[in-house]
């Protein structure tokens, strides 16, 4: 098994990829680069280049599925220098402080920050992103839902029908880039 950092595709696909061979099958596990821990969020199984054509013709068996070693993926991640839980907690604490200050009014800066964090939580596969935001920010879920609705209405976050998610807009990205260099805290 080896770990490959996938930077070939678009930025939303940047992540950590691990390949495992099981018989005639190549198993590729992937997870985005995030401070959270856990196993892969995507597993792809395809015929190995050197696989037995007869075994491939029979299809993927339950035996192959049981042999997928997601534990090795988690172990390998912990040895790659991924941020530790302390780093993730420091980042969450910094975000809480920034959100507490910015949320006193629905400024463009606050809405862009909240939208960016929401997209990140969804992208790492969180099943209940609003609940996760509540735990991290300390704000109540109805408040967060209203703020995300405002972020969409003011053009910081795209809408996805019927499920959690969306993408940051160019407007949000410009504000966030401005914050990195000390600008962008004013209303746009």
C-alpha positions as a Python dict, from the first residue, in 0.01 Angstrom:
ca = {
    (1, 'X'): (0, 0, 0),
    (2, 'X'): (116, 349, -71),
    (3, 'X'): (-21, 695, -10),
    (4, 'X'): (-43, 939, -298),
    (5, 'X'): (-141, 1299, -256),
    (6, 'X'): (-383, 1364, -542),
    (7, 'X'): (-330, 1712, -679),
    (8, 'X'): (-400, 1626, -1044),
    (9, 'X'): (-767, 1715, -1043),
    (10, 'X'): (-952, 2027, -942),
    (11, 'X'): (-886, 2165, -592),
    (12, 'X'): (-1206, 2009, -459),
    (13, 'X'): (-1050, 1666, -530),
    (14, 'X'): (-721, 1732, -358),
    (15, 'X'): (-680, 1470, -94),
    (16, 'X'): (-504, 1159, 22),
    (17, 'X'): (-536, 844, -183),
    (18, 'X'): (-428, 492, -95),
    (19, 'X'): (-426, 192, -325),
    (20, 'X'): (-465, -170, -216),
    (21, 'X'): (-460, -481, -433),
    (22, 'X'): (-698, -764, -350),
    (23, 'X'): (-672, -1052, -595),
    (24, 'X'): (-756, -919, -941),
    (25, 'X'): (-894, -594, -803),
    (26, 'X'): (-744, -253, -737),
    (27, 'X'): (-906, -75, -442),
    (28, 'X'): (-849, 300, -420),
    (29, 'X'): (-945, 480, -97),
    (30, 'X'): (-964, 860, -81),
    (31, 'X'): (-1026, 1133, 174),
    (32, 'X'): (-989, 1512, 150),
    (33, 'X'): (-703, 1678, 334),
    (34, 'X'): (-869, 1803, 651),
    (35, 'X'): (-789, 1833, 1019),
    (36, 'X'): (-1053, 1573, 1102),
    (37, 'X'): (-960, 1212, 1150),
    (38, 'X'): (-1125, 901, 1018),
    (39, 'X'): (-1129, 658, 734),
    (40, 'X'): (-1178, 709, 364),
    (41, 'X'): (-1486, 895, 240),
    (42, 'X'): (-1468, 728, -101),
    (43, 'X'): (-1369, 376, -208),
    (44, 'X'): (-1334, 281, -574),
    (45, 'X'): (-1288, -81, -689),
    (46, 'X'): (-1176, -157, -1042),
    (47, 'X'): (-1000, -443, -1222),
    (48, 'X'): (-624, -443, -1167),
    (49, 'X'): (-413, -410, -1482),
    (50, 'X'): (-258, -753, -1413),
    (51, 'X'): (-583, -911, -1289),
    (52, 'X'): (-712, -1251, -1395),
    (53, 'X'): (-976, -1189, -1667),
    (54, 'X'): (-1187, -1482, -1545),
    (55, 'X'): (-1195, -1349, -1188),
    (56, 'X'): (-1280, -1002, -1317),
    (57, 'X'): (-1562, -1150, -1531),
    (58, 'X'): (-1718, -1304, -1218),
    (59, 'X'): (-1738, -959, -1059),
    (60, 'X'): (-1661, -822, -715),
    (61, 'X'): (-1738, -1074, -441),
    (62, 'X'): (-1829, -1015, -79),
    (63, 'X'): (-1491, -1171, 9),
    (64, 'X'): (-1315, -887, -175),
    (65, 'X'): (-1529, -630, 7),
    (66, 'X'): (-1449, -785, 347),
    (67, 'X'): (-1076, -771, 271),
    (68, 'X'): (-1068, -394, 216),
    (69, 'X'): (-840, -267, 491),
    (70, 'X'): (-970, 77, 589),
    (71, 'X'): (-780, 46, 917),
    (72, 'X'): (-452, 59, 726),
    (73, 'X'): (-572, 380, 562),
    (74, 'X'): (-640, 538, 903),
    (75, 'X'): (-304, 416, 1038),
    (76, 'X'): (-121, 553, 735),
    (77, 'X'): (-293, 890, 774),
    (78, 'X'): (-179, 922, 1133),
    (79, 'X'): (182, 881, 1019),
    (80, 'X'): (163, 1135, 732),
    (81, 'X'): (172, 1450, 939),
    (82, 'X'): (-200, 1517, 915),
    (83, 'X'): (-299, 1777, 1174),
    (84, 'X'): (-346, 1627, 1517),
    (85, 'X'): (-664, 1668, 1718),
    (86, 'X'): (-493, 1952, 1912),
    (87, 'X'): (-434, 2137, 1584),
    (88, 'X'): (-796, 2086, 1482),
    (89, 'X'): (-915, 2213, 1819),
    (90, 'X'): (-694, 2523, 1790),
    (91, 'X'): (-837, 2590, 1445),
    (92, 'X'): (-1193, 2547, 1574),
    (93, 'X'): (-1119, 2782, 1866),
    (94, 'X'): (-982, 3046, 1627),
    (95, 'X'): (-1292, 3010, 1411),
    (96, 'X'): (-1521, 3046, 1715),
    (97, 'X'): (-1349, 3369, 1812),
    (98, 'X'): (-1368, 3510, 1459),
    (99, 'X'): (-1731, 3408, 1419),
    (100, 'X'): (-1828, 3548, 1758),
    (101, 'X'): (-1685, 3886, 1662),
    (102, 'X'): (-1813, 3887, 1304),
    (103, 'X'): (-2161, 3751, 1383),
    (104, 'X'): (-2264, 4054, 1585),
    (105, 'X'): (-2413, 4167, 1257),
    (106, 'X'): (-2452, 3985, 929),
    (107, 'X'): (-2151, 4140, 762),
    (108, 'X'): (-2026, 4014, 429),
    (109, 'X'): (-1710, 3900, 606),
    (110, 'X'): (-1907, 3688, 853),
    (111, 'X'): (-2130, 3536, 583),
    (112, 'X'): (-1829, 3449, 364),
    (113, 'X'): (-1650, 3287, 661),
    (114, 'X'): (-1958, 3089, 762),
    (115, 'X'): (-2021, 2976, 403),
    (116, 'X'): (-1658, 2864, 367),
    (117, 'X'): (-1669, 2667, 688),
    (118, 'X'): (-2005, 2512, 596),
    (119, 'X'): (-1867, 2399, 258),
    (120, 'X'): (-1566, 2248, 433),
    (121, 'X'): (-1783, 2057, 682),
    (122, 'X'): (-1999, 1920, 398),
    (123, 'X'): (-1693, 1830, 190),
    (124, 'X'): (-1541, 1617, 466),
    (125, 'X'): (-1857, 1410, 465),
    (126, 'X'): (-2031, 1533, 779),
    (127, 'X'): (-2384, 1390, 771),
    (128, 'X'): (-2530, 1668, 987),
    (129, 'X'): (-2336, 1982, 887),
    (130, 'X'): (-2560, 2229, 1072),
    (131, 'X'): (-2525, 2027, 1392),
    (132, 'X'): (-2147, 2018, 1346),
    (133, 'X'): (-2143, 2395, 1294),
    (134, 'X'): (-2352, 2437, 1610),
    (135, 'X'): (-2100, 2235, 1811),
    (136, 'X'): (-1807, 2429, 1671),
    (137, 'X'): (-1949, 2781, 1677),
    (138, 'X'): (-2180, 2765, 1975),
    (139, 'X'): (-2459, 2926, 1770),
    (140, 'X'): (-2801, 2758, 1762),
    (141, 'X'): (-2909, 2560, 1455),
    (142, 'X'): (-3202, 2787, 1359),
    (143, 'X'): (-2967, 3087, 1373),
    (144, 'X'): (-2708, 2911, 1158),
    (145, 'X'): (-2974, 2807, 905),
    (146, 'X'): (-3090, 3167, 879),
    (147, 'X'): (-2735, 3291, 836),
    (148, 'X'): (-2665, 3034, 564),
    (149, 'X'): (-2988, 3139, 390),
    (150, 'X'): (-2864, 3499, 404),
    (151, 'X'): (-2525, 3388, 266),
    (152, 'X'): (-2703, 3228, -30),
    (153, 'X'): (-2930, 3529, -85),
    (154, 'X'): (-2635, 3769, -77),
    (155, 'X'): (-2436, 3561, -324),
    (156, 'X'): (-2171, 3388, -111),
    (157, 'X'): (-2293, 3030, -140),
    (158, 'X'): (-2460, 2839, -422),
    (159, 'X'): (-2769, 2631, -357),
    (160, 'X'): (-2802, 2254, -395),
    (161, 'X'): (-3163, 2137, -422),
    (162, 'X'): (-3278, 1888, -163),
    (163, 'X'): (-2954, 1829, 26),
    (164, 'X'): (-2676, 1993, 222),
    (165, 'X'): (-2400, 2157, 28),
    (166, 'X'): (-2317, 2427, -217),
    (167, 'X'): (-2002, 2596, -341),
    (168, 'X'): (-1840, 2921, -248),
    (169, 'X'): (-1897, 3190, -504),
    (170, 'X'): (-1630, 3418, -648),
    (171, 'X'): (-1766, 3697, -427),
    (172, 'X'): (-1702, 3492, -111),
    (173, 'X'): (-1360, 3384, -231),
    (174, 'X'): (-1254, 3746, -288),
    (175, 'X'): (-1355, 3844, 65),
    (176, 'X'): (-1173, 3546, 215),
    (177, 'X'): (-860, 3617, 12),
    (178, 'X'): (-876, 3978, 130),
    (179, 'X'): (-893, 3860, 491),
    (180, 'X'): (-571, 3664, 445),
    (181, 'X'): (-384, 3983, 362),
    (182, 'X'): (-562, 4198, 616),
    (183, 'X'): (-828, 4341, 388),
    (184, 'X'): (-1186, 4250, 319),
    (185, 'X'): (-1330, 4320, 661),
    (186, 'X'): (-1530, 4609, 524),
    (187, 'X'): (-1871, 4564, 369),
    (188, 'X'): (-1869, 4486, -1),
}
